[in-house]
Amino acid sequence: MLGRFLEITVPAPRILESWRFWESLGFAGAPVGETWTHRCAVATDGRVAVGLHEADVPPCTLTYVRPDLARHLPALESVGVEFEARVLGDDRFNEASFTAAGDQPFRLLEARTWSPPARAQPSPFGWFEEYAIPVRDLAAARDYWERLGFVAVEEREYPWPSLALTSDTLDVGLHAGPDLGGPTLVFATDDVAALRERLAAVGIETDARLPRALDPRLYLRVTSPEGLRLLAGPGTA
């Protein structure tokens, strides 16, 4: 219903610093087109892409591509989506935006704004598993995301109640309570100690504090210059 996932769009006022961070993690750069007038870059590990935009955009926006966008907006409105902004017209680059339950921003575009790189591969940070967000009401959030076309696949109790949702282009985790702290990219890795050493070698500091339920011997977290969290450990948190 939303289309094909393109990127997690983040504001990057210090875009060179942001790019160096993601490059240090082993993410590859993607060729960017000329759609936007502001400076931007894309970092990807082949499974998830982060769009770095030197512009005033909502943090951690899930951006999708939906060709013939205007024709599909009524179907989204029929399942409860309330659009906050639209740019539509034959002479415009069409886009629309809304905010989902859990205060998650979305943006829909009529076409891609960058091309996949030839050699993107999983980074040393681990295998990307899900985009995780905290929600206040797990049942209400589940209902909303399922109306957007996501499918609930697993209810989890450890380390706190959460729900895994899947789609053909992005897996999402809805996490009850404040412990997660904010939008988080979750990665699976078999050797956190080795990852910690690698990060130190390239000058990336891990967060001093983790959510209380996570064992620091098994998990680590870093925060990007844009404020996006990355959590690595033995499977989905």
N, C-alpha and C positions, 0 to 999 in steps of 0.2 A: 504493500500500500504506500509506503514512504518512498520507495524507489531503491536505488543501490547506494549503499554507504560509501561516502567519499573520504571524509576526514573528521577528526576532532579539531575544530577551529578554535584557536586561542589567540588572544591579543599578545603581541610580542613587541613592546616598545623598544627593547634592546635586542633587535632581531639577530645581530651577529653573535651576541652572547648566547642567545637561545639556540642558534644553529650549532655553535660549537658544543654545547651540552649534548644535544641529540646525536651529533656526529661521534662524540666521545663514547656514547653508549653503543655504537655500532649501527645506528640507523643510516639508511642510504638517502640521498637527496633525489627528488623527483623533478623532471623538467616541468616548469611552470609556464602557463600561457600568459596572454596579455589581457585577460578579462578584467583584472583589478587595476586601479590606478595607483594604489599604495604598494609598498614593497611587501613581498611575501615569499615564503619558502615552505617546502613540504619535506618532512622526514618520515620514513617508513621502514618497517622491518618485513614488509610483504604481507602482513596480516592486519596491522593497524597503521593508520597514517595520522600524523599530527600536522595541521596546517598552521604555520606561524605567520601571523598577519600584523603588520605595523599599522594598525588601524583600531578604531574604537568598535570592537565586536564583543558580544557577550562571552565571558569565559566558558570554555569547555562546551562549545556548541556542537551538537551532532549534525553534521552536514551530509545531505543525501542528494543524489541526482535523480530527477524525474523528468524524462523527456515529455514534451507536450504538457508542461506543468499546469497551465491554466485549466485544462480539461479535467484534471484529476483533483483539483481542490474541493469541489462539492462533495466528493465521496469522503474525504477526510472530515469535512464539516459535519457530515451525516453521522459520524461516530463520536462527535463531541469535540473535535479540534476547533479552537478559536484562534484564528490568525490575527497576529498583532501588526503585521506589516506585509504588504504585497507590492511588488514591482512587476507589472504585467503590460505587455504590448508588443506588437510586431516589430517595433524598432528599438526594443529594450532587451537587456539580458534578464530574463524572467527569474524571479525568486520570491519566496514567501517564508515567513518565520512565525513560530509559535512556541509556547512554553508548556511542557508536559507536566503531569503530576510529579511531585518531587522537585519542582523548580528546575527542570532540565530544559535548556533551550535547544530548539531544532531550527535548522534552515534547509529549505528545499531549493535546489537550483535546476535550471532546465538542461544544463550540460556540464561536463567535466571542466575543471579549470586547470588541471595538470595531468600528465601522462605517467603511467607506472614506469619506474626505472627498470632497466634490463636485468639487474642483478640483485634486487632486494632479497634479503634472506633473514631468518630469525637472528636477532642480535644476541650478544653474550649475556644480556640481561635475562634472557629466558624465552620461553614459548608463550606468546600472548594468549591469554585465556578469556578475559572479559573486561568490559568497561563497567566498573562498579560505582554505584551512587547510593548515598544514604537516603532513605525515605521515612516519613513519619508513620504512614499507614500502609503496611505491606499489602493488605487485601485490596485497598483502593488503588494502589499503584499497579498491582497486577492486572486489575480490570482495565485500567487505562492503557497500559502497554500492550495488552492482548488485543484491544480494539485497534491499535496501530499495526497489528500484524505479527507481533512477536508471539512465540509459543513457550509456555512454561514447561521446563523439562526436569527440574529438580528442586525440591525444598530442602534447605540445609539448616542445621541447628548450631553447628560449630563454625567459628567461635561465637557467633551470635545468629539469630534467625535471619535467613536470607533466601532469595529465590533466584534461580538461574533461568534466564530467558534466552531463546535462540531465534535467529533469523538466518536468511541465506547469506547475509553479508556482515553481520555483527552480532556477537553474543553480549548480553547485558546482565549484570547482577544487581538486584534490588536488595539493599541491606538495611534492616530495621535498626533504628537507634542511631546515636551520634558517634559510635565508636570508630567508624570508618574515617570520619573527619572531613570528607569531601570527595569529589569525583576522583577516581583512582583507576589506573591501568594495572591489571593484575596479571602477573607472569608466573609461570611454573619453572622452577629450576631445581636441579638435584644437589647442587653444592653452593649453598649460600656463603660459606667461608671463602671459597675461591672467588666468588663474585665480589665479595667485599674487598678482597685484595686487589682485584682488577680495577674496581672503581677508585680505590685509593691511589693506584698507580697513574690514573689519568686525572687525578685531582678532583674527583667527585665525592663529596661528603654524604654519608648516609644520615638520615634523620636520627637525632639523639633519642627520641621517644617514639615508640610504636603504640598502636591501640593496645589497651591493657590486656586483652585476651590472647595476644600473639606472643609466642616465645621468641625472644631476640636471637636465640641460637638457630632458629629455623627460618626466620623471616628478616628481611630488611626492607627499608623504604627510603626512597630519595624523592626530592621535590624539585621539579624543573624550575627554571627562572620565571616561567609564566604562572607557577603555582599549581601545576598538574602533578598529582602524586603518582608514583610508580612503586608497586608493592611486589616483591619477589619472595617466593617460598615454595613449599612442597604441595603445589596445587592451589586451587582457588581458596582464597581466605574465607 
